[in-house]
Every structure is written in structure tokens, then in C-alpha cells.
Amino acid sequence: MIYTIIQLILVSIGATSAMTWFSYVMSKKFQELYKEPVLLTFALKKTNISLSEKSQKTWGWLIHYIIGFLFVMGYQILWVKNILPVSPLNALLLGVISGVIGILSWIIIFKMTDHQPPIDFKGYYIQLFFAHIIFAVVATALYSITLTLLILVKAYVTV
């Protein structure tokens, strides 16, 4: 059990970091604010929760990584129950599904917080869709690698 939790944490950190890197690159390339942790920080400000600016930034990043962990947990359930076997094609399918979920979630976040950042929403949602495909592909690859390592560790290491 502890091995699985560590595995999921590592996979989610890697996949969320890859997705975030992509969003930051697209943000710079298109001169737009496509940075999810920054947008989460702005959304937090709109909720009127009294936090310092530094705490809001920290929570923006933390929430972003927690959401990544939840996505990976969802993937793992699909993989373990063999609903969606681990494969490159299914990684793309998970990315598409996650992209749609991500876009719908951001639409809801912007409506709930009444936050209308000065961004190109169409461009943001397009890059967000592809960011989630990157997330799912990296998560699937890292899951496969860590699963192999986990099998080896369990076979050769006693705790």
C-alpha cells in the first residue's frame, strides 16, 4: 500500500510538472496567461479567503498538484481494474477525457469565483486540452516505469 501511494505521488508530480512546463512555454510563446497555478491564485483571491499573497501563491501551486494527484488516482483505478489497460492509445484517450474535464472545471471555476482574467479564453482552453494530453501521456509512461521498479523492489527488498 505504501509503495502504491509513493508511486502515485511520484507519477503525479512528474505528470503535473510536465503539464505545467508546457503551459508556461505556451504562455510565453503566445504572450498570454496560461499558467494554471497563477490562475488558481487569482481565483483564490476572488473567493475572499483571507490569506497573505504568499500563502495564496503557495495554495495555487499546491491545489494544482493535488488535482494532478487526484487525476492520477483516477487513472490508477482504471488501470488496476483493467477498465482501461496501460497503453499509448489509452494514454491519449485519458488525455482527451482529462482535457475535457479540465476545460469544464476551469469554466466552472471562472464562473464560481466571478473571475474573468484578461486572457484569450479560446487559446487557453486549446492549450489546456493539449496540456492534459501531455499530462496523461507522461503519467502513463511514469506509471509503467514505476510499476516495473515496484515489482523489482518487492521481489528483492524486504521491509
VMD Tcl script that builds the backbone (N, CA, C; Angstrom):
set m [mol new atoms 477]
animate dup $m
set s [atomselect $m all]
$s set {name element resname resid chain x y z} {
  {N N MET 1 A 0.824 -1.201 0.000}
  {CA C MET 1 A 0.000 0.000 0.000}
  {C C MET 1 A 0.868 1.266 0.000}
  {N N ILE 2 A 1.887 1.301 0.871}
  {CA C ILE 2 A 2.748 2.484 0.951}
  {C C ILE 2 A 3.510 2.677 -0.354}
  {N N TYR 3 A 3.906 1.558 -0.976}
  {CA C TYR 3 A 4.597 1.643 -2.260}
  {C C TYR 3 A 3.699 2.281 -3.320}
  {N N THR 4 A 2.438 1.907 -3.309}
  {CA C THR 4 A 1.491 2.445 -4.293}
  {C C THR 4 A 1.281 3.940 -4.082}
  {N N ILE 5 A 1.170 4.360 -2.842}
  {CA C ILE 5 A 0.986 5.791 -2.556}
  {C C ILE 5 A 2.212 6.575 -3.016}
  {N N ILE 6 A 3.399 6.064 -2.695}
  {CA C ILE 6 A 4.628 6.734 -3.147}
  {C C ILE 6 A 4.677 6.772 -4.673}
  {N N GLN 7 A 4.318 5.656 -5.302}
  {CA C GLN 7 A 4.285 5.585 -6.767}
  {C C GLN 7 A 3.356 6.655 -7.339}
  {N N LEU 8 A 2.148 6.751 -6.797}
  {CA C LEU 8 A 1.174 7.717 -7.315}
  {C C LEU 8 A 1.621 9.159 -7.083}
  {N N ILE 9 A 2.264 9.404 -5.954}
  {CA C ILE 9 A 2.792 10.750 -5.685}
  {C C ILE 9 A 3.862 11.099 -6.713}
  {N N LEU 10 A 4.799 10.176 -6.945}
  {CA C LEU 10 A 5.868 10.430 -7.920}
  {C C LEU 10 A 5.321 10.620 -9.333}
  {N N VAL 11 A 4.391 9.772 -9.719}
  {CA C VAL 11 A 3.787 9.875 -11.057}
  {C C VAL 11 A 3.059 11.204 -11.198}
  {N N SER 12 A 2.290 11.580 -10.187}
  {CA C SER 12 A 1.517 12.828 -10.283}
  {C C SER 12 A 2.424 14.053 -10.293}
  {N N ILE 13 A 3.508 14.022 -9.536}
  {CA C ILE 13 A 4.455 15.151 -9.542}
  {C C ILE 13 A 5.081 15.278 -10.932}
  {N N GLY 14 A 5.516 14.172 -11.499}
  {CA C GLY 14 A 6.126 14.197 -12.834}
  {C C GLY 14 A 5.155 14.658 -13.908}
  {N N ALA 15 A 3.952 14.110 -13.895}
  {CA C ALA 15 A 2.960 14.455 -14.924}
  {C C ALA 15 A 2.478 15.898 -14.777}
  {N N THR 16 A 2.230 16.324 -13.551}
  {CA C THR 16 A 1.771 17.707 -13.324}
  {C C THR 16 A 2.877 18.695 -13.693}
  {N N SER 17 A 4.117 18.346 -13.382}
  {CA C SER 17 A 5.240 19.220 -13.739}
  {C C SER 17 A 5.390 19.336 -15.254}
  {N N ALA 18 A 5.236 18.230 -15.973}
  {CA C ALA 18 A 5.326 18.256 -17.437}
  {C C ALA 18 A 4.219 19.118 -18.029}
  {N N MET 19 A 3.015 18.951 -17.511}
  {CA C MET 19 A 1.871 19.742 -17.978}
  {C C MET 19 A 2.100 21.228 -17.703}
  {N N THR 20 A 2.572 21.517 -16.508}
  {CA C THR 20 A 2.793 22.903 -16.099}
  {C C THR 20 A 3.889 23.543 -16.956}
  {N N TRP 21 A 4.952 22.799 -17.208}
  {CA C TRP 21 A 6.032 23.287 -18.075}
  {C C TRP 21 A 5.460 23.649 -19.444}
  {N N PHE 22 A 4.637 22.774 -20.008}
  {CA C PHE 22 A 4.011 23.034 -21.304}
  {C C PHE 22 A 3.179 24.319 -21.252}
  {N N SER 23 A 2.373 24.478 -20.217}
  {CA C SER 23 A 1.535 25.676 -20.082}
  {C C SER 23 A 2.387 26.942 -19.971}
  {N N TYR 24 A 3.492 26.861 -19.265}
  {CA C TYR 24 A 4.380 28.015 -19.132}
  {C C TYR 24 A 5.039 28.351 -20.473}
  {N N VAL 25 A 5.427 27.325 -21.217}
  {CA C VAL 25 A 6.027 27.549 -22.543}
  {C C VAL 25 A 4.994 28.191 -23.477}
  {N N MET 26 A 3.770 27.673 -23.476}
  {CA C MET 26 A 2.715 28.230 -24.338}
  {C C MET 26 A 2.362 29.657 -23.916}
  {N N SER 27 A 2.383 29.896 -22.623}
  {CA C SER 27 A 2.113 31.227 -22.096}
  {C C SER 27 A 3.136 32.226 -22.636}
  {N N LYS 28 A 4.389 31.821 -22.601}
  {CA C LYS 28 A 5.458 32.695 -23.093}
  {C C LYS 28 A 5.369 32.862 -24.612}
  {N N LYS 29 A 5.156 31.757 -25.316}
  {CA C LYS 29 A 5.108 31.786 -26.781}
  {C C LYS 29 A 3.982 32.687 -27.296}
  {N N PHE 30 A 2.810 32.601 -26.671}
  {CA C PHE 30 A 1.654 33.363 -27.153}
  {C C PHE 30 A 1.427 34.654 -26.369}
  {N N GLN 31 A 2.346 34.950 -25.425}
  {CA C GLN 31 A 2.225 36.181 -24.626}
  {C C GLN 31 A 0.855 36.275 -23.949}
  {N N GLU 32 A 0.427 35.142 -23.382}
  {CA C GLU 32 A -0.865 35.061 -22.697}
  {C C GLU 32 A -0.652 34.419 -21.330}
  {N N LEU 33 A -1.623 34.602 -20.455}
  {CA C LEU 33 A -1.563 33.976 -19.134}
  {C C LEU 33 A -2.261 32.619 -19.203}
  {N N TYR 34 A -1.458 31.571 -19.414}
  {CA C TYR 34 A -1.977 30.209 -19.486}
  {C C TYR 34 A -1.462 29.366 -18.316}
  {N N LYS 35 A -0.978 30.003 -17.284}
  {CA C LYS 35 A -0.320 29.324 -16.162}
  {C C LYS 35 A -1.359 28.949 -15.106}
  {N N GLU 36 A -1.665 27.650 -15.008}
  {CA C GLU 36 A -2.718 27.189 -14.104}
  {C C GLU 36 A -2.490 27.595 -12.636}
  {N N PRO 37 A -1.276 27.430 -12.092}
  {CA C PRO 37 A -1.092 27.831 -10.690}
  {C C PRO 37 A -1.347 29.327 -10.461}
  {N N VAL 38 A -0.977 30.151 -11.423}
  {CA C VAL 38 A -1.197 31.599 -11.310}
  {C C VAL 38 A -2.697 31.889 -11.389}
  {N N LEU 39 A -3.387 31.244 -12.319}
  {CA C LEU 39 A -4.837 31.437 -12.441}
  {C C LEU 39 A -5.567 30.933 -11.196}
  {N N LEU 40 A -5.080 29.836 -10.601}
  {CA C LEU 40 A -5.676 29.346 -9.354}
  {C C LEU 40 A -5.464 30.350 -8.230}
  {N N THR 41 A -4.290 30.991 -8.201}
  {CA C THR 41 A -4.007 32.015 -7.191}
  {C C THR 41 A -4.983 33.183 -7.344}
  {N N PHE 42 A -5.199 33.626 -8.592}
  {CA C PHE 42 A -6.158 34.711 -8.839}
  {C C PHE 42 A -7.566 34.297 -8.435}
  {N N ALA 43 A -7.945 33.054 -8.728}
  {CA C ALA 43 A -9.275 32.560 -8.355}
  {C C ALA 43 A -9.413 32.534 -6.832}
  {N N LEU 44 A -8.348 32.135 -6.142}
  {CA C LEU 44 A -8.376 32.140 -4.670}
  {C C LEU 44 A -8.607 33.543 -4.125}
  {N N LYS 45 A -7.952 34.532 -4.737}
  {CA C LYS 45 A -8.132 35.926 -4.308}
  {C C LYS 45 A -9.597 36.334 -4.412}
  {N N LYS 46 A -10.270 35.862 -5.448}
  {CA C LYS 46 A -11.674 36.224 -5.677}
  {C C LYS 46 A -12.628 35.590 -4.672}
  {N N THR 47 A -12.168 34.539 -3.981}
  {CA C THR 47 A -13.041 33.873 -3.005}
  {C C THR 47 A -13.105 34.634 -1.688}
  {N N ASN 48 A -12.270 35.636 -1.539}
  {CA C ASN 48 A -12.199 36.446 -0.320}
  {C C ASN 48 A -11.766 35.643 0.913}
  {N N ILE 49 A -11.083 34.534 0.699}
  {CA C ILE 49 A -10.479 33.805 1.816}
  {C C ILE 49 A -9.270 34.627 2.242}
  {N N SER 50 A -9.203 34.957 3.527}
  {CA C SER 50 A -8.126 35.845 3.945}
  {C C SER 50 A -6.814 35.076 4.113}
  {N N LEU 51 A -5.993 35.196 3.094}
  {CA C LEU 51 A -4.656 34.608 3.089}
  {C C LEU 51 A -3.686 35.675 2.601}
  {N N SER 52 A -2.462 35.583 3.061}
  {CA C SER 52 A -1.455 36.504 2.554}
  {C C SER 52 A -1.211 36.180 1.082}
  {N N GLU 53 A -0.612 37.129 0.377}
  {CA C GLU 53 A -0.333 36.910 -1.043}
  {C C GLU 53 A 0.574 35.692 -1.244}
  {N N LYS 54 A 1.565 35.555 -0.360}
  {CA C LYS 54 A 2.482 34.406 -0.459}
  {C C LYS 54 A 1.719 33.094 -0.239}
  {N N SER 55 A 0.815 33.082 0.738}
  {CA C SER 55 A 0.015 31.881 1.009}
  {C C SER 55 A -0.894 31.549 -0.169}
  {N N GLN 56 A -1.467 32.574 -0.792}
  {CA C GLN 56 A -2.321 32.342 -1.960}
  {C C GLN 56 A -1.529 31.698 -3.093}
  {N N LYS 57 A -0.304 32.188 -3.314}
  {CA C LYS 57 A 0.542 31.595 -4.361}
  {C C LYS 57 A 0.884 30.147 -4.024}
  {N N THR 58 A 1.234 29.917 -2.767}
  {CA C THR 58 A 1.567 28.561 -2.330}
  {C C THR 58 A 0.368 27.636 -2.525}
  {N N TRP 59 A -0.813 28.104 -2.104}
  {CA C TRP 59 A -2.027 27.300 -2.259}
  {C C TRP 59 A -2.381 27.083 -3.725}
  {N N GLY 60 A -2.125 28.076 -4.566}
  {CA C GLY 60 A -2.373 27.910 -6.005}
  {C C GLY 60 A -1.566 26.749 -6.566}
  {N N TRP 61 A -0.291 26.700 -6.204}
  {CA C TRP 61 A 0.575 25.603 -6.653}
  {C C TRP 61 A 0.154 24.276 -6.029}
  {N N LEU 62 A -0.105 24.301 -4.717}
  {CA C LEU 62 A -0.478 23.087 -4.001}
  {C C LEU 62 A -1.780 22.486 -4.556}
  {N N ILE 63 A -2.764 23.331 -4.776}
  {CA C ILE 63 A -4.033 22.860 -5.337}
  {C C ILE 63 A -3.801 22.238 -6.715}
  {N N HIS 64 A -2.967 22.877 -7.514}
  {CA C HIS 64 A -2.651 22.364 -8.853}
  {C C HIS 64 A -2.078 20.942 -8.766}
  {N N TYR 65 A -1.128 20.738 -7.856}
  {CA C TYR 65 A -0.509 19.414 -7.711}
  {C C TYR 65 A -1.457 18.399 -7.061}
  {N N ILE 66 A -2.317 18.857 -6.160}
  {CA C ILE 66 A -3.313 17.953 -5.554}
  {C C ILE 66 A -4.291 17.465 -6.630}
  {N N ILE 67 A -4.724 18.366 -7.495}
  {CA C ILE 67 A -5.620 17.978 -8.587}
  {C C ILE 67 A -4.923 16.966 -9.501}
  {N N GLY 68 A -3.643 17.188 -9.782}
  {CA C GLY 68 A -2.877 16.223 -10.572}
  {C C GLY 68 A -2.854 14.857 -9.906}
  {N N PHE 69 A -2.663 14.841 -8.595}
  {CA C PHE 69 A -2.667 13.583 -7.838}
  {C C PHE 69 A -4.025 12.890 -7.950}
  {N N LEU 70 A -5.109 13.663 -7.859}
  {CA C LEU 70 A -6.452 13.082 -7.970}
  {C C LEU 70 A -6.693 12.480 -9.352}
  {N N PHE 71 A -6.214 13.164 -10.384}
  {CA C PHE 71 A -6.324 12.611 -11.740}
  {C C PHE 71 A -5.576 11.275 -11.826}
  {N N VAL 72 A -4.348 11.236 -11.296}
  {CA C VAL 72 A -3.549 10.012 -11.353}
  {C C VAL 72 A -4.222 8.894 -10.548}
  {N N MET 73 A -4.826 9.241 -9.417}
  {CA C MET 73 A -5.565 8.227 -8.653}
  {C C MET 73 A -6.714 7.655 -9.492}
  {N N GLY 74 A -7.403 8.538 -10.208}
  {CA C GLY 74 A -8.472 8.078 -11.090}
  {C C GLY 74 A -7.951 7.159 -12.181}
  {N N TYR 75 A -6.834 7.548 -12.784}
  {CA C TYR 75 A -6.210 6.705 -13.810}
  {C C TYR 75 A -5.861 5.339 -13.228}
  {N N GLN 76 A -5.265 5.356 -12.031}
  {CA C GLN 76 A -4.809 4.111 -11.426}
  {C C GLN 76 A -5.978 3.162 -11.188}
  {N N ILE 77 A -7.105 3.683 -10.790}
  {CA C ILE 77 A -8.298 2.844 -10.603}
  {C C ILE 77 A -8.676 2.190 -11.940}
  {N N LEU 78 A -8.669 2.991 -13.002}
  {CA C LEU 78 A -8.989 2.447 -14.329}
  {C C LEU 78 A -7.976 1.381 -14.748}
  {N N TRP 79 A -6.690 1.615 -14.438}
  {CA C TRP 79 A -5.644 0.670 -14.820}
  {C C TRP 79 A -5.719 -0.616 -13.999}
  {N N VAL 80 A -5.868 -0.500 -12.678}
  {CA C VAL 80 A -5.871 -1.669 -11.797}
  {C C VAL 80 A -7.093 -2.546 -12.062}
  {N N LYS 81 A -8.224 -1.923 -12.306}
  {CA C LYS 81 A -9.447 -2.688 -12.581}
  {C C LYS 81 A -9.516 -3.135 -14.039}
  {N N ASN 82 A -8.470 -2.834 -14.798}
  {CA C ASN 82 A -8.355 -3.209 -16.206}
  {C C ASN 82 A -9.526 -2.675 -17.050}
  {N N ILE 83 A -10.066 -1.535 -16.623}
  {CA C ILE 83 A -11.119 -0.865 -17.402}
  {C C ILE 83 A -10.477 -0.231 -18.626}
  {N N LEU 84 A -9.294 0.299 -18.416}
  {CA C LEU 84 A -8.510 0.919 -19.473}
  {C C LEU 84 A -7.057 0.478 -19.278}
  {N N PRO 85 A -6.638 -0.576 -19.964}
  {CA C PRO 85 A -5.265 -1.063 -19.770}
  {C C PRO 85 A -4.231 0.019 -20.094}
  {N N VAL 86 A -3.082 -0.095 -19.477}
  {CA C VAL 86 A -1.984 0.845 -19.705}
  {C C VAL 86 A -1.462 0.637 -21.131}
  {N N SER 87 A -1.623 1.664 -21.958}
  {CA C SER 87 A -1.117 1.606 -23.338}
  {C C SER 87 A -1.006 3.033 -23.877}
  {N N PRO 88 A -0.203 3.218 -24.923}
  {CA C PRO 88 A -0.081 4.559 -25.510}
  {C C PRO 88 A -1.424 5.103 -26.019}
  {N N LEU 89 A -2.219 4.260 -26.655}
  {CA C LEU 89 A -3.512 4.710 -27.172}
  {C C LEU 89 A -4.449 5.120 -26.041}
  {N N ASN 90 A -4.459 4.332 -24.963}
  {CA C ASN 90 A -5.299 4.683 -23.820}
  {C C ASN 90 A -4.775 5.917 -23.090}
  {N N ALA 91 A -3.471 6.153 -23.154}
  {CA C ALA 91 A -2.909 7.388 -22.583}
  {C C ALA 91 A -3.490 8.598 -23.309}
  {N N LEU 92 A -3.573 8.498 -24.640}
  {CA C LEU 92 A -4.170 9.598 -25.417}
  {C C LEU 92 A -5.646 9.762 -25.075}
  {N N LEU 93 A -6.352 8.638 -24.937}
  {CA C LEU 93 A -7.777 8.694 -24.573}
  {C C LEU 93 A -7.955 9.357 -23.209}
  {N N LEU 94 A -7.119 8.967 -22.239}
  {CA C LEU 94 A -7.179 9.602 -20.919}
  {C C LEU 94 A -6.882 11.098 -21.011}
  {N N GLY 95 A -5.948 11.458 -21.884}
  {CA C GLY 95 A -5.619 12.868 -22.074}
  {C C GLY 95 A -6.784 13.661 -22.627}
  {N N VAL 96 A -7.474 13.082 -23.593}
  {CA C VAL 96 A -8.641 13.752 -24.187}
  {C C VAL 96 A -9.737 13.920 -23.126}
  {N N ILE 97 A -10.014 12.840 -22.402}
  {CA C ILE 97 A -11.047 12.908 -21.348}
  {C C ILE 97 A -10.640 13.917 -20.281}
  {N N SER 98 A -9.383 13.867 -19.864}
  {CA C SER 98 A -8.889 14.802 -18.844}
  {C C SER 98 A -8.925 16.238 -19.348}
  {N N GLY 99 A -8.617 16.432 -20.624}
  {CA C GLY 99 A -8.670 17.768 -21.214}
  {C C GLY 99 A -10.071 18.352 -21.161}
  {N N VAL 100 A -11.056 17.532 -21.488}
  {CA C VAL 100 A -12.459 17.991 -21.430}
  {C C VAL 100 A -12.840 18.304 -19.983}
  {N N ILE 101 A -12.452 17.419 -19.051}
  {CA C ILE 101 A -12.738 17.660 -17.636}
  {C C ILE 101 A -12.045 18.951 -17.170}
  {N N GLY 102 A -10.801 19.138 -17.584}
  {CA C GLY 102 A -10.057 20.340 -17.210}
  {C C GLY 102 A -10.716 21.612 -17.717}
  {N N ILE 103 A -11.134 21.596 -18.968}
  {CA C ILE 103 A -11.789 22.775 -19.555}
  {C C ILE 103 A -13.098 23.074 -18.822}
  {N N LEU 104 A -13.923 22.049 -18.620}
  {CA C LEU 104 A -15.193 22.251 -17.903}
  {C C LEU 104 A -14.948 22.747 -16.478}
  {N N SER 105 A -13.922 22.216 -15.839}
  {CA C SER 105 A -13.594 22.644 -14.473}
  {C C SER 105 A -13.207 24.118 -14.430}
  {N N TRP 106 A -12.391 24.552 -15.410}
  {CA C TRP 106 A -11.993 25.956 -15.431}
  {C C TRP 106 A -13.161 26.873 -15.756}
  {N N ILE 107 A -14.053 26.438 -16.607}
  {CA C ILE 107 A -15.260 27.240 -16.892}
  {C C ILE 107 A -16.034 27.444 -15.583}
  {N N ILE 108 A -16.180 26.358 -14.807}
  {CA C ILE 108 A -16.888 26.429 -13.527}
  {C C ILE 108 A -16.129 27.313 -12.537}
  {N N ILE 109 A -14.808 27.157 -12.452}
  {CA C ILE 109 A -14.000 27.977 -11.533}
  {C C ILE 109 A -14.159 29.457 -11.865}
  {N N PHE 110 A -14.072 29.798 -13.147}
  {CA C PHE 110 A -14.205 31.204 -13.535}
  {C C PHE 110 A -15.593 31.742 -13.219}
  {N N LYS 111 A -16.627 30.911 -13.391}
  {CA C LYS 111 A -17.999 31.355 -13.088}
  {C C LYS 111 A -18.229 31.464 -11.578}
  {N N MET 112 A -17.778 30.456 -10.827}
  {CA C MET 112 A -17.994 30.446 -9.374}
  {C C MET 112 A -17.283 31.593 -8.675}
  {N N THR 113 A -16.082 31.924 -9.140}
  {CA C THR 113 A -15.306 32.976 -8.477}
  {C C THR 113 A -15.563 34.337 -9.121}
  {N N ASP 114 A -16.380 34.348 -10.150}
  {CA C ASP 114 A -16.655 35.575 -10.891}
  {C C ASP 114 A -15.349 36.221 -11.348}
  {N N HIS 115 A -14.401 35.356 -11.691}
  {CA C HIS 115 A -13.075 35.814 -12.112}
  {C C HIS 115 A -12.981 35.757 -13.634}
  {N N GLN 116 A -12.800 36.895 -14.229}
  {CA C GLN 116 A -12.646 36.987 -15.678}
  {C C GLN 116 A -11.280 37.589 -15.993}
  {N N PRO 117 A -10.246 36.754 -15.927}
  {CA C PRO 117 A -8.915 37.297 -16.202}
  {C C PRO 117 A -8.822 37.793 -17.644}
  {N N PRO 118 A -7.961 38.757 -17.879}
  {CA C PRO 118 A -7.822 39.288 -19.249}
  {C C PRO 118 A -7.006 38.333 -20.126}
  {N N ILE 119 A -7.608 37.182 -20.421}
  {CA C ILE 119 A -6.903 36.188 -21.234}
  {C C ILE 119 A -7.733 35.839 -22.459}
  {N N ASP 120 A -7.074 35.228 -23.399}
  {CA C ASP 120 A -7.731 34.676 -24.575}
  {C C ASP 120 A -8.273 33.305 -24.153}
  {N N PHE 121 A -9.561 33.257 -23.789}
  {CA C PHE 121 A -10.141 32.023 -23.260}
  {C C PHE 121 A -10.067 30.872 -24.257}
  {N N LYS 122 A -10.355 31.139 -25.518}
  {CA C LYS 122 A -10.298 30.083 -26.531}
  {C C LYS 122 A -8.881 29.495 -26.596}
  {N N GLY 123 A -7.888 30.371 -26.652}
  {CA C GLY 123 A -6.495 29.935 -26.678}
  {C C GLY 123 A -6.133 29.172 -25.415}
  {N N TYR 124 A -6.613 29.660 -24.267}
  {CA C TYR 124 A -6.327 28.995 -23.004}
  {C C TYR 124 A -6.897 27.582 -22.996}
  {N N TYR 125 A -8.143 27.441 -23.414}
  {CA C TYR 125 A -8.776 26.121 -23.395}
  {C C TYR 125 A -8.128 25.163 -24.396}
  {N N ILE 126 A -7.690 25.677 -25.530}
  {CA C ILE 126 A -6.992 24.818 -26.508}
  {C C ILE 126 A -5.678 24.322 -25.919}
  {N N GLN 127 A -4.879 25.231 -25.353}
  {CA C GLN 127 A -3.600 24.801 -24.769}
  {C C GLN 127 A -3.840 23.896 -23.568}
  {N N LEU 128 A -4.897 24.146 -22.806}
  {CA C LEU 128 A -5.223 23.323 -21.642}
  {C C LEU 128 A -5.553 21.888 -22.068}
  {N N PHE 129 A -6.255 21.760 -23.176}
  {CA C PHE 129 A -6.592 20.448 -23.724}
  {C C PHE 129 A -5.309 19.670 -24.030}
  {N N PHE 130 A -4.378 20.317 -24.738}
  {CA C PHE 130 A -3.119 19.644 -25.080}
  {C C PHE 130 A -2.235 19.417 -23.852}
  {N N ALA 131 A -2.311 20.329 -22.885}
  {CA C ALA 131 A -1.550 20.148 -21.640}
  {C C ALA 131 A -2.011 18.874 -20.921}
  {N N HIS 132 A -3.316 18.601 -20.971}
  {CA C HIS 132 A -3.829 17.389 -20.334}
  {C C HIS 132 A -3.439 16.125 -21.099}
  {N N ILE 133 A -3.289 16.233 -22.391}
  {CA C ILE 133 A -2.791 15.075 -23.150}
  {C C ILE 133 A -1.354 14.789 -22.734}
  {N N ILE 134 A -0.549 15.835 -22.604}
  {CA C ILE 134 A 0.829 15.665 -22.131}
  {C C ILE 134 A 0.820 15.057 -20.731}
  {N N PHE 135 A -0.057 15.566 -19.869}
  {CA C PHE 135 A -0.182 15.040 -18.510}
  {C C PHE 135 A -0.452 13.536 -18.547}
  {N N ALA 136 A -1.433 13.118 -19.312}
  {CA C ALA 136 A -1.827 11.701 -19.342}
  {C C ALA 136 A -0.744 10.815 -19.944}
  {N N VAL 137 A -0.090 11.292 -20.990}
  {CA C VAL 137 A 0.983 10.503 -21.618}
  {C C VAL 137 A 2.156 10.339 -20.642}
  {N N VAL 138 A 2.545 11.424 -19.985}
  {CA C VAL 138 A 3.648 11.346 -19.018}
  {C C VAL 138 A 3.232 10.485 -17.821}
  {N N ALA 139 A 2.000 10.647 -17.349}
  {CA C ALA 139 A 1.520 9.840 -16.218}
  {C C ALA 139 A 1.550 8.356 -16.573}
  {N N THR 140 A 1.106 8.017 -17.771}
  {CA C THR 140 A 1.090 6.615 -18.203}
  {C C THR 140 A 2.507 6.058 -18.305}
  {N N ALA 141 A 3.402 6.833 -18.895}
  {CA C ALA 141 A 4.795 6.383 -19.028}
  {C C ALA 141 A 5.442 6.210 -17.652}
  {N N LEU 142 A 5.275 7.182 -16.786}
  {CA C LEU 142 A 5.870 7.100 -15.447}
  {C C LEU 142 A 5.240 5.977 -14.628}
  {N N TYR 143 A 3.956 5.767 -14.805}
  {CA C TYR 143 A 3.276 4.678 -14.098}
  {C C TYR 143 A 3.871 3.336 -14.527}
  {N N SER 144 A 4.079 3.165 -15.818}
  {CA C SER 144 A 4.669 1.915 -16.324}
  {C C SER 144 A 6.073 1.704 -15.768}
  {N N ILE 145 A 6.863 2.765 -15.785}
  {CA C ILE 145 A 8.237 2.681 -15.278}
  {C C ILE 145 A 8.249 2.380 -13.778}
  {N N THR 146 A 7.429 3.112 -13.021}
  {CA C THR 146 A 7.425 2.914 -11.567}
  {C C THR 146 A 6.816 1.567 -11.199}
  {N N LEU 147 A 5.884 1.072 -11.989}
  {CA C LEU 147 A 5.303 -0.242 -11.739}
  {C C LEU 147 A 6.379 -1.321 -11.882}
  {N N THR 148 A 7.185 -1.188 -12.907}
  {CA C THR 148 A 8.296 -2.127 -13.111}
  {C C THR 148 A 9.269 -2.054 -11.934}
  {N N LEU 149 A 9.620 -0.843 -11.526}
  {CA C LEU 149 A 10.526 -0.671 -10.383}
  {C C LEU 149 A 9.917 -1.231 -9.105}
  {N N LEU 150 A 8.620 -1.019 -8.932}
  {CA C LEU 150 A 7.919 -1.519 -7.749}
  {C C LEU 150 A 7.973 -3.041 -7.685}
  {N N ILE 151 A 7.759 -3.671 -8.824}
  {CA C ILE 151 A 7.813 -5.135 -8.893}
  {C C ILE 151 A 9.214 -5.613 -8.507}
  {N N LEU 152 A 10.235 -4.937 -9.028}
  {CA C LEU 152 A 11.607 -5.308 -8.701}
  {C C LEU 152 A 11.917 -5.083 -7.224}
  {N N VAL 153 A 11.473 -3.965 -6.681}
  {CA C VAL 153 A 11.726 -3.662 -5.268}
  {C C VAL 153 A 11.041 -4.702 -4.376}
  {N N LYS 154 A 9.807 -5.022 -4.674}
  {CA C LYS 154 A 9.071 -6.003 -3.872}
  {C C LYS 154 A 9.711 -7.387 -3.974}
  {N N ALA 155 A 10.305 -7.692 -5.112}
  {CA C ALA 155 A 10.928 -9.003 -5.316}
  {C C ALA 155 A 12.264 -9.120 -4.581}
  {N N TYR 156 A 12.989 -8.005 -4.456}
  {CA C TYR 156 A 14.356 -8.079 -3.924}
  {C C TYR 156 A 14.594 -7.357 -2.614}
  {N N VAL 157 A 13.614 -6.602 -2.111}
  {CA C VAL 157 A 13.803 -5.846 -0.889}
  {C C VAL 157 A 12.756 -6.271 0.126}
  {N N THR 158 A 13.197 -6.575 1.333}
  {CA C THR 158 A 12.248 -6.891 2.394}
  {C C THR 158 A 12.240 -5.746 3.400}
  {N N VAL 159 A 11.058 -5.432 3.845}
  {CA C VAL 159 A 10.915 -4.323 4.796}
  {C C VAL 159 A 10.485 -4.854 6.137}
}
mol reanalyze $m
mol bondsrecalc $m
mol representation Tube
mol addrep $m
